[in-house]
Amino acid sequence: MRVTDEFGATRTYSNDPVVFKLEGPAALIGDNPFALIGGTGAVWIRAKEQAGTVRLIATHSRLGSQTIELHLTAVPAELV
């Protein structure tokens, strides 16, 4: 993720924390809240063993919230 201005340029001095909320069959890996470094950052999501929709909501104290959705599908069992 990155914080940008109205022209799409990364705001390198934006080091505020971002709070994450995760909904659905997955787990958030790493720190929560997460402090941005140079206006950028990354999180990892680990899928659980079921299909469904995962929603990640990132909230910044001054910039508001953004949401992404991931659609997880089941894979067929391996043949042994």
Beta strands, then each sheet from edge to edge (+ up, - down):
strand 1: 17-23
strand 2: 26-29
strand 3: 34-35
strand 4: 44-47
strand 5: 52-60
strand 6: 64-72
sheet 1: 3+ 1- 5+ 6-
sheet 2: 2+ 4-
end
